[in-house]
Amino acid sequence: MTSQNQTFERLCRTGTSLSVHSTYEIGGEARHLALPHTIEEVSTMLEGATSKGLDPFLFGMGSNTLFPDRPSDDMLFFSLKEHIEFKLLPGRLFVSAGTPMTLLALFGLYTGIPSFDFMFLLPGTLGAGVYMNAKYFSHQISDVLETAYVIDKEHPERGLISVPLSGCEYGYKKSVFMRKPWIVVGADLKLPVDPQLTPEQTDELFAKIKSKNLSTSVLPNYFRHYTNELNAAARAGYELRQELLDVITDRGGKKHFDYPSCGSVFKNNYTIGEPMGKLVDRIGLRGTVRGGAMISDHHGNIIQNRGGATAEDVTDLVKLVQEKVEAEFGFVPEPELVIV
Ligand SMILES: Cc1cc2nc3c(=O)[nH]c(=O)nc-3n(C[C@H](O)[C@H](O)[C@H](O)COP(=O)(O)OP(=O)(O)OC[C@H]3O[C@@H](n4cnc5c(N)ncnc54)[C@H](O)[C@@H]3O)c2cc1C
C-alpha cells in the first residue's frame, strides 16, 4: 500500500451517519466519510477518490444540505469543518474554509470591527458562505471578500488558485464557484482597520476564538452556545453592538433554531415583489406536514424536521410548494437548499 493510500484509509471513516453532520439531522450511513485537517489531506482525499472511482461530495456544517436517506456506496463525503485557521495580514484577515462564520463575528466583537456582525448566528462554514454568497438582510459575503483560494477537484496537483473578488461573479446567492469544479480552501477578508496587536496578542486572540468553536449541527445547542458566548463577552467588558443583539432578537423571534432545518429552502424571486415565505403563506401551506417534515408554522420558507423526517418527506414538501407556487404565481421556485 502506498503512503498516499494509507493516508486515505486513515482519514476515511466508514459507517458514519450523515445525520450527525446535517442541521436537518437527516441522512443515512455513508460508506466513505472524511474530515481532512489540512489542504494536503484534501488533495490526498481527492486523488484517492479518483483512483478508487468514488464521487466526492464536499460539505461544511451541513446547514444547507439535505443528505440522502440511503447514500450511494460510491460517494466520498468530506467536510473541511475541522480545518480552522486564521492569519492576520496588513488590511486583511486570512480565514480557512472550514471556519464557522459565526466565529468571524466573535473576531469582530473582540477587535471592535463591525464588518462581520451579519455573520453572527449565520450557521455554516466560510467556504460554503463564499461558495453561495451567504447573505443576511443587506449584507453578504461579497461585501467583505478580497480573494478566495481554491483547488481544482479535477486537478488537485495544480495547487492553490487565487480568485479575486472581481473573478467571483457574485450575484444574489450566485457565484462562479457554483459552476466550477473548485473547492474553496480559504479567503482573505477585508479589514477596515488593522487591529493593533503584537504577534503574541494575535496568537492569543486566535486561540481564544478557536476555543469558542462548538462543532455541532444541533441547532438549539448552536444558538444557546453562541448567545452564551456573547453574554460572557459583555460580562468581560466588551461592548455589544446593537447589530449583534438584533440578530438574536430576529433569529430567535423567527424560531430559526427550535427544530432541525436548513433555514430557507427556496431563493427569493425578486421579480415577484414578495419573499418566498410570504408567497407560501398566501397559498396556505404553512404548517403542512409530510411524514416527519413540516412547513414551519412561523415562516413559510422553512421546512423543519419535527421528528424522524426522511429526505423523501422534505423533498415531497419541496415539490408541493413548487407545484402550488407555479400554479398560483407562474414560476417554479428555485431551491437554495442543496439536495444530494
Ligand atoms: C437556522 C438557519 C438559518 C440560516 N440563515 C441563513 C441566512 O440568513 N443567510 C444565508 O445565506 N443562509 C442561511 N442559512 C443557510 C446556511 O447557513 C448557509 O447556506 C451556509 O453558507 C451553509 O454553510 P455550510 O457549511 O453548512 O454548507 P453545507 O450545507 O455543508 O454545503 C452547502 C453547499 O456548499 C458547498 N460547499 C461547502 N463547503 C464548500 C467549500 N469549501 N468549497 C466549495 N463549496 C463548498 C457544498 O458542496 C454544498 O453545495 C441558514 C441555515 C439555517 C439552518
The ligand as an ORCA input file, in Angstrom:
! r2SCAN-3c Opt
* xyz 0 1
  C     -31.331     28.169     11.015
  C     -30.656     28.529      9.728
  C     -30.625     29.850      9.305
  C     -29.978     30.188      8.106
  N     -29.934     31.508      7.726
  C     -29.278     31.843      6.598
  C     -29.164     33.216      6.207
  O     -29.633     34.130      6.880
  N     -28.481     33.502      5.055
  C     -27.924     32.520      4.287
  O     -27.281     32.846      3.261
  N     -28.006     31.220      4.626
  C     -28.667     30.859      5.760
  N     -28.751     29.546      6.118
  C     -28.164     28.526      5.257
  C     -26.684     28.235      5.592
  O     -26.351     28.821      6.799
  C     -25.754     28.796      4.508
  O     -26.138     28.302      3.256
  C     -24.289     28.406      4.747
  O     -23.481     29.090      3.826
  C     -24.085     26.901      4.600
  O     -22.845     26.560      5.162
  P     -22.451     25.035      5.415
  O     -21.018     24.991      5.765
  O     -23.384     24.430      6.389
  O     -22.702     24.435      3.969
  P     -23.147     22.956      3.568
  O     -24.608     22.795      3.760
  O     -22.282     21.962      4.238
  O     -22.838     22.995      1.998
  C     -23.641     23.827      1.163
  C     -23.073     23.846     -0.266
  O     -21.809     24.479     -0.237
  C     -20.842     23.664     -0.853
  N     -19.592     23.853     -0.118
  C     -19.400     23.670      1.210
  N     -18.132     23.967      1.539
  C     -17.512     24.325      0.383
  C     -16.178     24.723      0.056
  N     -15.242     24.812      0.988
  N     -15.896     24.992     -1.244
  C     -16.843     24.909     -2.209
  N     -18.109     24.526     -1.952
  C     -18.446     24.255     -0.675
  C     -21.370     22.241     -0.714
  O     -20.835     21.402     -1.710
  C     -22.848     22.454     -0.867
  O     -23.171     22.500     -2.232
  C     -29.379     29.179      7.319
  C     -29.398     27.849      7.761
  C     -30.024     27.522      8.956
  C     -30.022     26.105      9.430
*
